[in-house]
Amino acid sequence: MTNLPVVCFLNPNSTESMTNTCRDTLGRITVAAETRFEFITNRGAPEAIQGAEDGDLATKAMLSLVSELPHNYSAFVVGCFDDTGVWDLIEQVGRPVIGIGQAAYHWASLRSQRFVVLTTLAVSVPVIRESIRCQGFEPYCLDVVASGIPVLELERSPDQSLKILNDCIRNIVQTYGQDVAVILGCAGMTDLYPDLAGQWDSLTIIDPVAAGLRLSGILCHG
């Protein structure tokens, strides 16, 4: 057991319950065999990452945190859809690092070619659009839609959040049809994924946390 590759899943915000929610996601998906995961909260960061300023603060705290971690991790997952600090972390650790946004874009482009990102607040839209552009996924992205739900409200008011997200998905389908993938553009939406996928069973909905966990497991054995 001790010789298995270990993936470090970093929640770059300081909300412990969100780390636990991402850990729960691991329990409901299939990942590469013989891989262990450890989940760590970036306690020196903002409670939620909503926009570039929060991202900068979280990145600084995350790099400091990782510098104090053991060096036994085979790969890292950064659990923020903005891919906060991913490129800085790659330079620091010299090992595979994947952001959950990055993982979701790869997953969606392979599944459906075209995708729409459904995120939280409008302040996150420019950051996500720039990340998509820098990673070369702009030709596949039809839109980035803000639901208007603050990150922490996804957890505090799940029923209301589900209603809003369902309305947003309905609008996306009416605009772009059902052959487009809808990417849930926030780690905090992972707990709502089973309900959304069940209600939209004919639509490809991508959970970025699940995508990051699956792809990181593959990276360890590639």
VENVEN-V933171 format. One line per field, one symbol per residue. psi: psi as a letter, one per 40 degrees, with the letter a starting at -180 (. if undefined). burial: + if it has 16 or more other ideal C-beta (glycine too) atoms within 10 Angstrom, else -. Layout:
# VENVEN-V933171
psi=???
burial=???
This chain:
# VENVEN-V933171
psi=deeiihhhhhheiehdddddddddddeeihihifhihhhhhgeeiidihgidddddddddddddddeeiifehdiihhfhdefheddddddddfihhhiddddddddddddediihhhaciddeddddddddddeeeddehdihhhdehiddddddgddddddddddddddddddeaeeiihhhfhdeeddedddddddfeeihhhhddddddddddddde.
burial=----+++++++++++--++-+++-++----++--+-+-++++--++-++++--++-+++-+++-++------++++++++++++++--+---+--++++++++++++++--+-++++++++--++-++--++----+--++--++++-+-+++++-----++-++--++--++--+---++++++++++++++--++--+--+++++++++++++++-++--
